Amino acid sequence: MPKTKPGRGSPGRHKPCPPDLRLAANQVIEANVLLDRGETVRAEEIYRRVIRENPHFSAAWLGLGVNLLERGDFAEGYRCLLRTVAEAEETIRRSPADLVSHIARANAQKALFRPAESVESARRALQLAPEARLHSQMLFLMNFLPETTPEAVYAEALRWNSLYAAPLPRPPRPLPNLPDPARRLRIGYVSPDLYEHPVMKFLLPALESHDHSQFTVVVYSVGRKADARTAELRGLVESFASCPESGAELEERIRADRIDILVDLAGHTMPIEHFLVFARKPAPIQVSWMGLLCTTGLAEMDYYLGDREMPCPGTERCFSETVYRLPRASACYRPPGGVPVAPPPSLERGYVTFGSFNSPAKIGPQVVKVWAEVLRGVPRSRLLLKYWGMDTETMRQRYQGWFARQGIARERVLLAGVSPKMEYLEAYGEVDIALDPFPYQGGSTTLDSLWMGLPMVAMNGRLAAGRSTTGILKAVGLPDTIADSPERYVQAAVFLAGIVDKIPDMRRNIRQALQASPYMDEAGFTRDLEAAYRDMWRIWCRKRRAMGAAPAPR
């Protein structure tokens, strides 16, 4: 579910820069702070000044590239990121231990949606020195790689915990929370993504439906972005705290608020200083939910919240947390708009258009190979890929080139960029059949596709990230096009292509099935969530009493 910003790293933070670059590194750090605050114009001025004086300094090219992406200039931003990689690799060739260049390269590759390359660059950087932020990024990106197993993610997450979380001191004073199983509970949600972000499609309806007679809800924002969605959220909860500056501030607020159950909504995609707060256990119960589709590895994270399909049954041992499965769905979904369902475009065009509006990070060479088989199996068909920056020359060369090497003519692969919310939904009217990526399946995009009535093909995986669409399709009552092999995936797509324009009201029926599913039962889902919280709390109370902690008077 998460869509994370590209990282920039901190030049000079772990290994001193050469004397001639020390000033440049400090200036880049200053610009990074400005960019985090949303002062993009001032940040750009500093990046460009550093580049004029030090044209081969990869960290400055990285900062400028990310700055341009933030401002919507994807074409120039990608060019700067490609320059980042080139400059970093040249520096590494001359100075293999240059940590700044290793980190810049890994971050640029992530921003260019090249997870395999970024993971490899991060591994090489981490051999030089441990770096929690980069290590978290690598752990997250491992979930996009076809060779990654749940066991490998678990091992890396435990390693992360041992390096950065386990050494942190735990506060000596005990938590004052009353171990009363029936009392009103204080629930705290922590996220950097409390703005117009996919997470809000799931969080807002749950917050709106909470039973405030039984639960006091506190939200902690650890990001700098805010918009109308943030304001909407503020009105739904008893307390909203903005803590973007430091983890210490966040921890102090959580302890002062006497939170009973603290819910992590971002995991390893959260700012590292805030994520490490969970390692110091400021609340009796800590839960990872929704933002990270794998284990956190944290010894102090008590539960991982999933559903019957996610994580993959049988992989529970690959979680440091206790996997708690909600009975019907892992989240509830509120559509981003009421755009009507459009008829399948093949009725007018005479050919089928497949489509995916997922992140390019999810659409790697192995996905392209299978999708090329789909296009070969359906003569005259097209594939539409839509995402921000997808319409740039950088992405056109990548995807049309990859498909061309699989024998698919370039004109059959259509690329479209970002668009406003309503236009984004309307663009699903250009697609007959949605193709879900793998091994990292869709989440928010899957639900948007179903809302717009698109039949969908998906591939099961063992990673938790490879089970989100699986769980959605089963909950909606559409399990027949979930494949367990590339061959079956192609067969399912070809089968749908043969019937998509022949079944009246198929698209309207798919929307109705989603509306009738647990994913759009906001009140019912929230009752399930609250029942899980109450169950976790009762377990904690029993453990406290077994240890001899009697409840204090009310």
C-alpha positions as CSV (number, residue, x, y, z in Angstrom):
1,M,0.0,0.0,0.0
2,P,2.7,2.4,0.7
3,K,4.0,4.9,-2.0
4,T,7.2,6.3,-0.5
5,K,9.3,9.3,-1.3
6,P,12.8,8.8,-2.7
7,G,15.4,9.2,0.0
8,R,18.4,11.5,-0.3
9,G,20.7,10.3,2.4
10,S,23.0,12.6,4.4
11,P,26.4,13.3,2.8
12,G,29.2,13.3,5.2
13,R,27.1,12.0,8.1
14,H,28.9,8.7,8.6
15,K,32.3,9.1,6.9
16,P,34.0,12.5,6.5
17,C,34.0,13.9,3.0
18,P,37.3,14.9,1.5
19,P,38.3,18.5,2.6
20,D,37.4,20.0,-0.8
21,L,33.9,18.6,-0.5
22,R,33.2,19.2,3.1
23,L,31.6,22.6,2.5
24,A,29.5,21.2,-0.4
25,A,28.3,18.3,1.8
26,N,27.2,20.8,4.5
27,Q,25.4,22.9,1.9
28,V,23.6,19.8,0.5
29,I,22.5,18.9,4.1
30,E,21.1,22.4,4.5
31,A,19.2,22.1,1.2
32,N,17.8,18.7,2.3
33,V,16.4,20.2,5.4
34,L,14.8,23.0,3.4
35,L,13.3,20.4,1.0
36,D,11.9,18.5,3.9
37,R,10.2,21.7,5.0
38,G,8.7,22.2,1.6
39,E,10.9,25.1,0.7
40,T,11.7,23.7,-2.7
41,V,12.8,26.9,-4.4
42,R,15.4,27.8,-1.8
43,A,16.6,24.2,-1.8
44,E,17.0,24.1,-5.6
45,E,19.1,27.3,-5.5
46,I,21.5,25.6,-3.1
47,Y,21.7,22.3,-5.0
48,R,22.4,24.2,-8.3
49,R,25.1,26.4,-6.6
50,V,26.8,23.3,-5.3
51,I,26.7,21.6,-8.7
52,R,28.2,24.7,-10.4
53,E,31.1,24.6,-8.0
54,N,31.3,20.7,-7.8
55,P,29.8,19.3,-10.9
56,H,30.7,15.7,-10.0
57,F,29.3,15.7,-6.5
58,S,26.6,13.0,-6.7
59,A,24.8,14.0,-3.5
60,A,23.9,17.4,-5.0
61,W,22.6,15.8,-8.2
62,L,20.5,13.5,-6.1
63,G,19.0,16.4,-4.1
64,L,18.2,18.4,-7.2
65,G,16.6,15.4,-8.8
66,V,14.4,14.6,-5.8
67,N,13.5,18.4,-5.6
68,L,12.4,18.4,-9.2
69,L,10.3,15.3,-8.7
70,E,8.6,16.9,-5.7
71,R,7.7,19.8,-8.0
72,G,6.3,17.6,-10.7
73,D,9.2,18.0,-13.2
74,F,9.7,14.3,-13.8
75,A,11.6,14.5,-17.1
76,E,14.3,16.8,-15.7
77,G,14.2,15.1,-12.3
78,Y,15.0,11.7,-13.9
79,R,17.8,13.2,-15.9
80,C,19.4,14.5,-12.7
81,L,19.0,11.1,-11.0
82,L,20.6,9.4,-14.0
83,R,23.5,11.9,-13.6
84,T,23.6,11.0,-9.9
85,V,24.1,7.3,-10.7
86,A,26.8,8.1,-13.3
87,E,28.7,10.5,-11.0
88,A,28.5,8.1,-8.1
89,E,29.8,5.2,-10.1
90,E,32.7,7.2,-11.4
91,T,33.6,8.3,-7.9
92,I,33.3,4.7,-6.6
93,R,35.5,3.5,-9.4
94,R,38.2,5.9,-8.2
95,S,37.4,5.6,-4.4
96,P,35.6,2.3,-3.6
97,A,35.1,3.3,0.0
98,D,33.4,6.6,-0.7
99,L,30.2,6.0,1.4
100,V,28.5,9.2,0.3
101,S,28.6,8.1,-3.4
102,H,27.3,4.6,-2.5
103,I,24.4,6.0,-0.6
104,A,23.6,8.6,-3.3
105,R,23.6,5.8,-6.0
106,A,21.2,3.6,-3.9
107,N,18.8,6.5,-3.3
108,A,18.9,7.6,-6.9
109,Q,18.2,4.1,-8.1
110,K,15.2,3.8,-5.8
111,A,13.8,7.1,-7.1
112,L,14.3,5.8,-10.6
113,F,12.2,2.7,-9.6
114,R,15.1,0.3,-10.0
115,P,14.7,-1.8,-6.8
116,A,17.1,-4.6,-7.7
117,E,19.9,-2.1,-8.4
118,S,19.1,-0.1,-5.3
119,V,19.2,-3.1,-3.1
120,E,22.6,-4.1,-4.5
121,S,24.0,-0.6,-4.1
122,A,22.7,-0.5,-0.5
123,R,24.3,-3.8,0.3
124,R,27.7,-2.5,-0.9
125,A,27.2,0.7,1.1
126,L,26.2,-1.2,4.3
127,Q,29.4,-3.3,4.0
128,L,31.3,0.0,4.6
129,A,29.3,1.3,7.5
130,P,25.9,0.6,9.1
131,E,23.2,3.2,8.3
132,A,19.7,2.7,9.6
133,R,17.8,4.7,7.1
134,L,19.5,3.1,4.1
135,H,19.1,-0.4,5.7
136,S,15.4,0.2,6.2
137,Q,15.1,1.3,2.5
138,M,16.9,-1.9,1.4
139,L,14.7,-4.1,3.5
140,F,11.6,-2.5,2.1
141,L,12.8,-2.8,-1.5
142,M,13.7,-6.5,-1.1
143,N,10.0,-7.1,-1.3
144,F,9.9,-6.0,-4.9
145,L,12.5,-8.7,-6.1
146,P,11.3,-12.0,-7.5
147,E,14.1,-14.0,-5.7
148,T,13.2,-12.7,-2.3
149,T,11.7,-15.1,0.2
150,P,9.8,-14.4,3.5
151,E,12.8,-16.1,5.2
152,A,15.2,-13.7,3.6
153,V,13.2,-10.7,4.6
154,Y,12.9,-12.0,8.2
155,A,16.6,-12.5,8.5
156,E,17.4,-9.0,7.2
157,A,14.8,-7.5,9.5
158,L,16.3,-9.3,12.5
159,R,19.7,-8.0,11.5
160,W,18.3,-4.5,11.2
161,N,16.9,-4.8,14.7
162,S,20.1,-6.1,16.2
163,L,22.1,-3.2,14.7
164,Y,19.9,-0.2,15.4
165,A,17.0,-1.0,17.7
166,A,18.3,-3.5,20.2
167,P,21.2,-1.3,21.4
168,L,18.9,1.5,22.4
169,P,18.3,1.9,26.2
170,R,14.9,1.2,27.5
171,P,13.5,3.8,29.9
172,P,13.8,2.5,33.5
173,R,10.4,3.6,34.7
174,P,7.4,1.2,34.2
175,L,4.5,2.2,32.0
176,P,1.6,3.5,34.2
177,N,-1.3,2.0,32.1
178,L,-3.9,0.4,34.2
179,P,-4.3,-3.4,33.4
180,D,-8.1,-3.2,33.4
181,P,-9.5,-5.3,30.5
182,A,-12.8,-3.5,30.3
183,R,-11.8,0.2,30.5
184,R,-11.8,2.7,27.7
185,L,-8.6,2.3,25.7
186,R,-6.3,5.0,24.3
187,I,-5.3,4.1,20.7
188,G,-2.4,6.0,19.0
189,Y,-1.7,6.0,15.3
190,V,1.7,7.0,13.9
191,S,2.2,7.9,10.3
192,P,4.2,10.3,8.0
193,D,1.5,10.0,5.3
194,L,-1.5,11.9,6.7
195,Y,-2.2,13.9,3.5
196,E,-3.6,13.0,0.0
197,H,-1.8,9.6,0.2
198,P,-3.1,6.0,-0.5
199,V,-3.0,5.3,3.3
200,M,-5.7,7.8,3.8
201,K,-8.2,5.8,1.7
202,F,-8.0,3.2,4.4
203,L,-7.4,5.2,7.6
204,L,-10.1,7.9,7.4
205,P,-13.1,5.5,7.3
206,A,-11.7,3.6,10.2
207,L,-11.2,6.7,12.3
208,E,-14.6,8.0,11.4
209,S,-16.2,4.7,12.5
210,H,-14.4,4.3,15.8
211,D,-16.6,3.8,18.9
212,H,-15.4,6.8,20.9
213,S,-17.3,5.6,24.0
214,Q,-14.8,2.7,24.1
215,F,-11.7,4.2,22.5
216,T,-9.9,7.5,22.7
217,V,-8.1,8.0,19.4
218,V,-4.9,10.0,19.1
219,V,-3.0,10.5,15.8
220,Y,0.7,11.4,15.6
221,S,1.8,13.0,12.4
222,V,5.6,12.5,11.8
223,G,5.6,14.0,8.3
224,R,5.7,17.6,7.1
225,K,3.0,17.4,4.4
226,A,-0.5,18.5,5.3
227,D,-3.6,19.3,3.1
228,A,-7.4,19.2,3.2
229,R,-7.3,15.5,4.0
230,T,-5.1,16.3,7.1
231,A,-7.7,18.8,8.2
232,E,-10.5,16.2,7.7
233,L,-8.6,13.7,9.8
234,R,-8.1,16.2,12.6
235,G,-11.9,16.5,13.0
236,L,-12.3,12.8,13.5
237,V,-10.1,12.2,16.5
238,E,-9.8,13.4,20.1
239,S,-6.2,14.5,19.7
240,F,-3.8,15.2,16.8
241,A,-0.2,15.9,17.4
242,S,2.4,17.0,14.8
243,C,5.9,15.7,15.7
244,P,8.0,16.0,12.5
245,E,11.1,17.3,14.2
246,S,12.4,14.4,16.4
247,G,11.8,11.0,17.7
248,A,12.3,12.3,21.3
249,E,9.4,14.7,20.9
250,L,7.2,11.8,19.6
251,E,8.1,9.5,22.4
252,E,7.5,12.1,25.1
253,R,4.0,12.8,23.7
254,I,3.1,9.2,23.5
255,R,4.1,8.6,27.1
256,A,2.4,11.7,28.3
257,D,-0.8,10.6,26.5
258,R,-0.6,7.2,28.2
259,I,-1.4,5.4,25.0
260,D,-2.4,1.8,25.5
261,I,-2.1,0.5,22.0
262,L,0.3,2.2,19.6
263,V,-0.2,1.5,15.9
264,D,2.6,1.9,13.3
265,L,1.2,2.8,9.9
266,A,4.5,3.0,7.9
267,G,7.1,0.6,9.3
268,H,10.5,0.9,7.6
269,T,9.1,3.7,5.3
270,M,8.7,6.0,8.3
271,P,11.4,8.6,9.2
272,I,14.0,6.5,11.0
273,E,14.2,8.7,14.1
274,H,10.4,8.2,14.6
275,F,10.4,4.5,13.7
276,L,13.0,3.8,16.4
277,V,10.7,5.2,19.0
278,F,8.9,1.9,18.8
279,A,12.1,0.2,19.8
280,R,11.9,2.0,23.2
281,K,8.3,0.7,23.8
282,P,6.5,3.9,24.9
283,A,3.1,1.9,24.9
284,P,2.3,-1.5,26.4
285,I,1.1,-2.9,23.1
286,Q,2.5,-2.0,19.7
287,V,1.0,-3.1,16.4
288,S,2.2,-2.9,12.8
289,W,-0.6,-2.3,10.4
290,M,-1.1,-1.5,6.7
291,G,1.9,0.6,5.8
292,L,4.6,-2.2,5.6
293,L,3.8,-5.6,4.0
294,C,6.5,-7.5,5.8
295,T,7.8,-8.0,9.3
296,T,9.4,-5.0,11.0
297,G,11.9,-7.2,12.8
298,L,11.5,-5.2,16.0
299,A,11.6,-7.2,19.1
300,E,9.3,-4.6,20.7
301,M,6.6,-4.8,18.0
302,D,3.9,-7.1,19.5
303,Y,1.5,-7.7,16.6
304,Y,1.3,-7.6,12.8
305,L,-2.2,-7.0,11.6
306,G,-3.3,-8.9,8.5
307,D,-6.2,-11.0,7.2
308,R,-6.9,-14.6,6.2
309,E,-4.7,-14.4,3.1
310,M,-2.0,-11.8,4.1
311,P,0.6,-12.7,5.2
312,C,0.7,-16.0,3.3
313,P,-0.5,-18.8,5.6
314,G,2.4,-20.9,6.7
315,T,4.9,-17.9,6.9
316,E,3.9,-16.7,10.3
317,R,7.3,-17.9,11.6
318,C,8.9,-15.2,9.4
319,F,7.5,-12.4,11.6
320,S,9.1,-11.1,14.8
321,E,5.5,-10.0,15.6
322,T,2.6,-12.3,16.5
323,V,0.5,-12.3,13.3
324,Y,-3.1,-11.3,14.1
325,R,-5.5,-12.1,11.3
326,L,-8.6,-10.0,11.0
327,P,-11.6,-12.2,10.1
328,R,-12.8,-10.5,6.9
329,A,-10.4,-7.9,5.5
330,S,-7.1,-6.2,6.4
331,A,-8.5,-2.7,5.8
332,C,-11.6,-0.8,4.7
333,Y,-11.6,1.3,1.5
334,R,-13.3,4.5,0.7
335,P,-13.2,5.3,-3.1
336,P,-11.5,8.5,-4.1
337,G,-14.5,9.7,-6.1
338,G,-17.9,8.8,-7.6
339,V,-16.9,8.5,-11.2
340,P,-19.4,6.3,-13.0
341,V,-18.3,2.9,-14.5
342,A,-17.5,3.2,-18.2
343,P,-18.3,0.5,-20.8
344,P,-15.3,-1.6,-21.9
345,P,-13.4,0.4,-24.5
346,S,-13.0,-2.7,-26.7
347,L,-16.6,-2.4,-27.7
348,E,-15.7,0.6,-29.8
349,R,-12.0,0.0,-30.5
350,G,-12.3,-3.6,-31.6
351,Y,-9.2,-4.7,-29.6
352,V,-8.5,-5.3,-25.9
353,T,-6.5,-2.9,-23.8
354,F,-4.8,-4.3,-20.7
355,G,-3.6,-1.8,-18.0
356,S,-1.7,-1.3,-14.8
357,F,-1.6,1.9,-12.8
358,N,0.9,0.6,-10.3
359,S,4.3,1.9,-9.4
360,P,7.1,1.1,-11.9
361,A,9.0,-0.3,-9.0
362,K,6.6,-3.2,-9.2
363,I,6.9,-3.7,-12.9
364,G,10.3,-5.3,-13.4
365,P,11.7,-7.4,-16.2
366,Q,10.0,-10.6,-15.0
367,V,6.6,-8.9,-15.0
368,V,7.3,-7.5,-18.5
369,K,8.1,-11.0,-19.8
370,V,4.8,-12.4,-18.6
371,W,2.8,-9.4,-19.8
372,A,4.5,-9.7,-23.2
373,E,3.2,-13.3,-23.3
374,V,-0.3,-11.9,-22.6
375,L,0.0,-9.4,-25.5
376,R,1.2,-12.2,-27.8
377,G,-1.8,-14.3,-26.8
378,V,-4.3,-11.6,-27.6
379,P,-3.7,-10.2,-31.1
380,R,-3.9,-6.5,-31.6
381,S,-4.2,-5.9,-27.9
382,R,-2.5,-2.9,-26.1
383,L,-1.1,-2.3,-22.7
384,L,-1.5,1.0,-20.9
385,L,0.9,1.8,-18.0
386,K,0.0,4.9,-16.0
387,Y,1.9,6.4,-13.1
388,W,3.6,9.7,-12.3
389,G,6.6,10.2,-14.6
390,M,5.7,7.2,-16.7
391,D,5.2,9.4,-19.8
392,T,8.9,10.7,-19.7
393,E,11.5,9.6,-22.2
394,T,13.4,7.8,-19.4
395,M,10.4,5.5,-18.7
396,R,9.5,5.2,-22.4
397,Q,12.9,3.9,-23.2
398,R,12.8,1.4,-20.4
399,Y,9.4,-0.1,-20.9
400,Q,9.0,0.1,-24.7
401,G,12.6,-1.2,-24.9
402,W,12.0,-4.1,-22.6
403,F,8.8,-5.1,-24.5
404,A,10.6,-4.7,-27.8
405,R,13.2,-7.2,-26.7
406,Q,10.3,-9.6,-26.0
407,G,9.0,-9.1,-29.6
408,I,6.2,-6.6,-28.8
409,A,6.0,-3.6,-31.0
410,R,6.5,-0.2,-29.3
411,E,3.2,1.2,-30.4
412,R,1.4,-1.6,-28.4
413,V,2.8,-0.2,-25.1
414,L,1.1,3.0,-24.1
415,L,2.5,5.2,-21.3
416,A,0.6,7.9,-19.4
417,G,1.7,10.2,-16.5
418,V,0.1,11.6,-13.4
419,S,-3.4,13.2,-13.5
420,P,-5.8,14.8,-11.0
421,K,-7.9,12.4,-8.9
422,M,-11.1,12.4,-11.0
423,E,-9.2,12.2,-14.2
424,Y,-7.1,9.3,-12.7
425,L,-10.4,7.4,-12.1
426,E,-11.7,8.2,-15.5
427,A,-8.6,6.8,-17.1
428,Y,-9.7,3.3,-16.0
429,G,-12.3,3.7,-18.7
430,E,-9.4,3.4,-21.2
431,V,-8.7,-0.2,-19.9
432,D,-10.6,-3.4,-20.4
433,I,-8.6,-5.7,-18.0
434,A,-6.3,-4.8,-15.2
435,L,-3.0,-6.7,-14.8
436,D,-1.7,-6.9,-11.3
437,P,2.1,-6.9,-10.8
438,F,4.2,-9.4,-8.9
439,P,5.8,-10.3,-6.6
440,Y,4.7,-7.0,-5.0
441,Q,0.9,-7.0,-5.7
442,G,-1.2,-3.9,-5.8
443,G,-3.3,-2.6,-2.9
444,S,-4.9,0.8,-3.2
445,T,-4.6,0.5,-7.0
446,T,-6.3,-2.9,-6.9
447,L,-9.3,-1.5,-5.1
448,D,-9.4,1.5,-7.5
449,S,-9.4,-0.8,-10.4
450,L,-12.3,-2.9,-9.0
451,W,-14.2,0.3,-8.1
452,M,-14.1,1.3,-11.8
453,G,-15.4,-2.2,-12.7
454,L,-12.2,-3.8,-14.2
455,P,-11.8,-7.5,-14.1
456,M,-8.3,-8.3,-12.9
457,V,-5.6,-11.0,-13.1
458,A,-3.2,-11.5,-10.2
459,M,-0.4,-13.9,-9.2
460,N,-0.2,-15.5,-5.8
461,G,3.1,-15.1,-3.9
462,R,4.7,-16.2,-0.6
463,L,5.7,-12.7,0.5
464,A,3.1,-10.7,2.4
465,A,3.5,-8.1,-0.3
466,G,2.4,-10.8,-2.8
467,R,-0.9,-11.5,-1.0
468,S,-2.7,-8.1,-0.8
469,T,-4.6,-8.4,-4.2
470,T,-5.2,-12.1,-3.4
471,G,-7.0,-11.2,-0.2
472,I,-9.0,-8.4,-1.9
473,L,-10.2,-10.5,-4.8
474,K,-11.2,-13.4,-2.5
475,A,-13.0,-11.0,-0.1
476,V,-14.8,-9.4,-3.1
477,G,-15.8,-12.9,-4.4
478,L,-13.6,-12.8,-7.5
479,P,-11.0,-15.6,-6.9
480,D,-11.1,-17.3,-10.3
481,T,-8.4,-15.1,-12.0
482,I,-5.8,-15.5,-9.2
483,A,-3.0,-17.5,-10.7
484,D,-0.3,-19.6,-9.1
485,S,2.1,-19.7,-12.0
486,P,3.1,-17.4,-15.0
487,E,1.4,-19.9,-17.4
488,R,-1.9,-19.7,-15.5
489,Y,-1.6,-16.0,-15.3
490,V,-1.3,-15.7,-19.1
491,Q,-4.2,-18.2,-19.5
492,A,-6.5,-16.2,-17.2
493,A,-5.7,-12.9,-19.0
494,V,-6.3,-14.4,-22.4
495,F,-9.6,-16.0,-21.2
496,L,-10.8,-12.6,-19.9
497,A,-9.9,-11.0,-23.2
498,G,-12.2,-13.4,-24.9
499,I,-15.3,-12.5,-22.7
500,V,-14.8,-9.0,-21.5
501,D,-17.0,-7.4,-24.1
502,K,-19.6,-10.2,-24.2
503,I,-20.9,-10.2,-20.6
504,P,-23.5,-7.4,-20.1
505,D,-22.9,-5.3,-17.0
506,M,-19.7,-7.1,-16.0
507,R,-18.1,-3.8,-14.9
508,R,-21.1,-2.7,-13.0
509,N,-21.4,-6.1,-11.3
510,I,-17.7,-5.9,-10.2
511,R,-18.3,-2.5,-8.6
512,Q,-21.4,-3.9,-6.8
513,A,-19.4,-6.9,-5.6
514,L,-16.8,-4.5,-4.1
515,Q,-19.5,-2.4,-2.5
516,A,-21.0,-5.5,-0.9
517,S,-17.7,-6.8,0.3
518,P,-16.0,-6.3,3.7
519,Y,-13.7,-3.8,2.1
520,M,-16.5,-1.2,1.9
521,D,-18.2,-2.2,5.2
522,E,-16.6,0.7,7.1
523,A,-18.6,0.2,10.4
524,G,-18.2,-3.6,10.2
525,F,-14.5,-3.5,9.5
526,T,-13.9,-1.0,12.4
527,R,-15.8,-3.3,14.8
528,D,-13.5,-6.1,13.7
529,L,-10.5,-3.8,14.3
530,E,-11.7,-2.8,17.7
531,A,-12.4,-6.4,18.7
532,A,-8.8,-7.2,17.8
533,Y,-7.5,-4.2,19.9
534,R,-9.7,-5.4,22.8
535,D,-8.4,-8.9,22.5
536,M,-4.8,-7.8,22.5
537,W,-5.5,-5.7,25.5
538,R,-7.1,-8.5,27.5
539,I,-4.1,-10.7,26.7
540,W,-1.8,-8.0,28.0
541,C,-3.9,-7.6,31.2
542,R,-3.8,-11.3,31.9
543,K,0.0,-11.3,31.5
544,R,0.4,-8.3,33.9
545,R,-1.8,-9.9,36.5
546,A,0.1,-13.1,36.2
547,M,3.2,-11.1,36.9
548,G,1.6,-9.7,40.1
549,A,0.5,-6.3,38.8
550,A,-2.9,-5.6,40.3
551,P,-5.1,-3.0,38.6
552,A,-5.0,0.4,40.3
553,P,-8.2,2.0,41.5
554,R,-10.1,4.0,38.8
